[in-house]
């Protein structure tokens, strides 16, 4: 079985890499998740209509968190005929 590998040789004209940038969490995403967690806990501890309302609130908070991850598109505003 042949062994195939790709070796990237750095060009001498390329500027030196500054190193890895530190990881920074997306706090806008985590605020929605942090808000959804206690509401989800409250939904598991209640019954009836209150549980339904809390589950729908958790769903809405998770949707807001998903919107933070998705790129903001312009839709068809940039489309030209």
Secondary structure as GFF3:
##gff-version 3
##sequence-region A 1 81
A	DSSP	alpha_helix	27	45	.	.	.	ID=ss1
A	DSSP	alpha_helix	49	69	.	.	.	ID=ss2
###
